[in-house]
Amino acid sequence: MDYTEQNWEEDMCANQFCGKHHNWFSSGCTLPCPQCRSVGFYGPKVTTDESGKITRKYRACKFCGFWQEAWGNVFNERGGDSYRCIIVRCIKCPENGRFNYDWQAPWAYEPQGCSVCHTTMEQTQWASDDPSHPFHQLKEQMDILHQDLGATSN
C-alpha cells in the first residue's frame, strides 16, 4: 500500500484533534495502525535536523513494529514499502521501575547503550507478538479511553 506525503499530511491534520492527551504518547490517538489496528501506538512521525528542518516524514506503530516512509532521505534511499523495525529494551531499567525501549530500522541495527543506565540494550519481541509485554496494559487503558471518547477500537 502506498503512503504518500499527502497521506502523511492528512494523518497529521487528523492527529491534531487528539487534544495532546498524555496517554497518547505515540501520537495518533484516533488513528488505527493499518497492520494491527491498535490505537494510541500508531501515528505520523517526523524527524528534524539540528536546525529544526524536517528531514523525514513517516508513520509508525510502536505496538507491532509497522513503519512506512512518506518523504525524505530514507524514502529516497529505500522507497515507500512498509517494513518492521527492531525493538530493543534495557533489561536493567525495569528493576528500577522504568521500561526503556527504543526502535531501530532493520538495515541500521546496532547494539546501543541505555540512555538511563548505559547497559547494552537487547532486541526483544513486539507487544503484538508477546501477550505478556507491558504495552498490553497500556493498550487496554488506551482502548478504554478511546471508547470513553465515543469511538471504537479493535
Secondary structure, DSSP 8 states (H G I E B T S, - for coil): ----HHHHHHHHHHHGGGTT-TT-TTS-TT-B-TTT--BSSEEEEEEE-TTS-EEEEEEEETTT-EEEEEEEHHHHHH-S--EE-EEEE-SSGGGGT---EEEE-GGG----B-TTT--B-EE---GGG-TT-THHHHHHHHHHHHHHTT----
